[in-house]
Amino acid sequence: MADTTLPLAHTKPQSYGRRVVKRFLKHRPAVISLGFLMLLALVIIIGPYLSPYTFDGQDFTLIGAPGPMNAQHWLGTDELGRDAMTRLIYGGRVSLAVGLAGAVIATFAGTLVGALSGFYRGWVDLLLMRFTDVMLSIPTLPLVLLLSGLFRPSPPLLVAIVGLLIWMGTARLVRSQFLALREREFVEAARALGAGGPRLMFRHILPNAIGPITVSATLAVGSAIMLESALSFLGFGIQPPVPTWGNLLNSASSWLSVAPWLAIPPGLLILCTVLAVNFLGDGLRDAMEPRE
Amino acid sequence: MAETLVQVSDLKVHFPIGRSLFKDGVTLKAVDGVSLDIARGEVVGLVGESGSGKTTLGRALLRLIEPTEGSVRFDGTEVVGLPPRDLKALRSRMQIIFQDPYASLNPRMSVGQIIGEALHLHSIGTRADRDERVGDLLEKVGLPRTAAARFPHEFSGGQRQRIGIARALAVNPDFIVADEPVSALDVSIQAQIINLLQDLRQELGLSILFIGHDLSVIEFLCDRVVVMYLGHVMETATAADLYTQPRHPYTRSLLDAAPVPNPRAKRDRIMLKGDLPSPINPPSGCVFRTRCPFAIEACAQVEPALETVGPRHAVACIRQAELNLME
């Protein structure tokens, strides 16, 4: 039979991964953002080791009012005599760690809810999606203010709260992916072979939805960083003396008119990081789901 | 005659449409009271227009779509309502080949994984000799053993269809539903796949329900043909009988619609007008009456039953005795 030899040698099709990388590199804002985020990661990982100060070390001669920027303290000192740059870099660690961990939880929870909802449909879908709607309809900040009046969360609890406040978008996205993919013939073929629900969901459908989920996870990192900053700014997040970008902004806000150099760097870093993460998400989306 | 392997009686598949908390919605009757038998080793063709319910029927036989009513007996076992554990065991005996070879293979799995999964799910062979079996299956469908390491997007449509066939054969089925397996392929490739099915059928003694709309393919491959229209069986006959002496006006019109090699050949054809009526609100009596050139008033009153008119030949038409369709 003529069909028996595989005519594969002449044009080797590019693998999915390679095509994704190629398309991603064409998206300039995303590439620049990726560079920025890598640089930021490098600084916050090794920065605290290079700094002669610790994040909570005080210079008692400088206590009382924020100190200006100078050769010893590049970004000045706060009202307690602590080096602002060391606190900014260390705070980046905390902010990014909480942001990443919160996004992981949100992605995991959202994927699970969306997968069950889209796969089983019917009353499972009805129940889970109405629950999602309820979660979406709760205004985040008033809820958090209420909670902050009741207790002070530990970092793991904070991560959990951040994750549980931002999973809904992922859930809706994953549900729509599952609704579409479950009708595909390769899923039906696996069903005809006797594959059960979990196998169909996680071996056949999920790997084909990994593109949109990656994008959604990236965007969730941005939301989580924003949310953590907002919580810390309002005093509900990580508690001093441990710095985060949010509580640095909080403590700098009372000195805004006399020492703006304390408020601007954390504010700028939150802005740039969230922006970069969103650009990165856009770039990944364009690379993984080309609308050709 | 050989023993009956698949026995379908009065099978109905109805889909609720637009039903919600606040309204009742309507019912789409995709398959509405179909009965048919398939003998061991027999190839039965199922023809009809798009929307006639033939794909739904094929899926319902395998319980890929839940039947609403009726019975499907497979080798004596009632399939409708069978508990999941027993159904899984039965799945190794009845398989399906799909129409679209681009949609029926998981793009993220290698060919070896796709075929190996069938073996894994039914615990066929040990982990070690599964690779060997996958290679054997690939050779059986005319692909090299090395194909196992590759991914679906590296193959042409015809090659992919062979992979789909290998997956179906992996579990040693007795019965295969072939859902328009060649409709999406180039004509030259179609012939190869049909020959492959023919060879496999002879070698393995498979029973096949071959769903299609290309009458010449069906005539070549099938022992018997079932004609469906709007969820009902119109006529069933051996392939030879159906093509030479159709008794139902719908069958005649399908045969007339098939192209003939000689464009100058004068033919007295029955041409159908209009579209298939909606299966949500099918015509009363005979569902075909709205497009039938021979319809009389009585056709709207009685729902015609399948009447035996010859050896293995049955027709659902109240006027079949008086009509002479092959003048």
HADDOCK unambig.tbl for C-alpha pairs under 7 A between the chains (distance, minus, plus):
assign (segid A and resid 4 and name CA) (segid B and resid 142 and name CA) 5.41 0.50 0.50
assign (segid A and resid 4 and name CA) (segid B and resid 143 and name CA) 5.25 0.50 0.50
assign (segid A and resid 4 and name CA) (segid B and resid 144 and name CA) 6.93 0.50 0.50
assign (segid A and resid 13 and name CA) (segid B and resid 154 and name CA) 6.85 0.50 0.50
assign (segid A and resid 184 and name CA) (segid B and resid 103 and name CA) 6.45 0.50 0.50
assign (segid A and resid 185 and name CA) (segid B and resid 103 and name CA) 5.53 0.50 0.50
assign (segid A and resid 185 and name CA) (segid B and resid 104 and name CA) 4.46 0.50 0.50
assign (segid A and resid 186 and name CA) (segid B and resid 103 and name CA) 6.15 0.50 0.50
assign (segid A and resid 186 and name CA) (segid B and resid 104 and name CA) 3.99 0.50 0.50
assign (segid A and resid 186 and name CA) (segid B and resid 105 and name CA) 4.93 0.50 0.50
assign (segid A and resid 186 and name CA) (segid B and resid 106 and name CA) 5.42 0.50 0.50
assign (segid A and resid 189 and name CA) (segid B and resid 104 and name CA) 6.80 0.50 0.50
assign (segid A and resid 192 and name CA) (segid B and resid 64 and name CA) 6.71 0.50 0.50
assign (segid A and resid 192 and name CA) (segid B and resid 91 and name CA) 6.40 0.50 0.50
assign (segid A and resid 192 and name CA) (segid B and resid 95 and name CA) 6.49 0.50 0.50
assign (segid A and resid 193 and name CA) (segid B and resid 91 and name CA) 5.86 0.50 0.50
assign (segid A and resid 193 and name CA) (segid B and resid 92 and name CA) 6.60 0.50 0.50
assign (segid A and resid 193 and name CA) (segid B and resid 118 and name CA) 6.10 0.50 0.50
assign (segid A and resid 194 and name CA) (segid B and resid 88 and name CA) 4.92 0.50 0.50
assign (segid A and resid 194 and name CA) (segid B and resid 91 and name CA) 5.97 0.50 0.50
assign (segid A and resid 194 and name CA) (segid B and resid 121 and name CA) 6.90 0.50 0.50
assign (segid A and resid 195 and name CA) (segid B and resid 121 and name CA) 6.79 0.50 0.50
assign (segid A and resid 204 and name CA) (segid B and resid 106 and name CA) 6.86 0.50 0.50
assign (segid A and resid 207 and name CA) (segid B and resid 108 and name CA) 6.75 0.50 0.50
assign (segid A and resid 208 and name CA) (segid B and resid 108 and name CA) 6.85 0.50 0.50
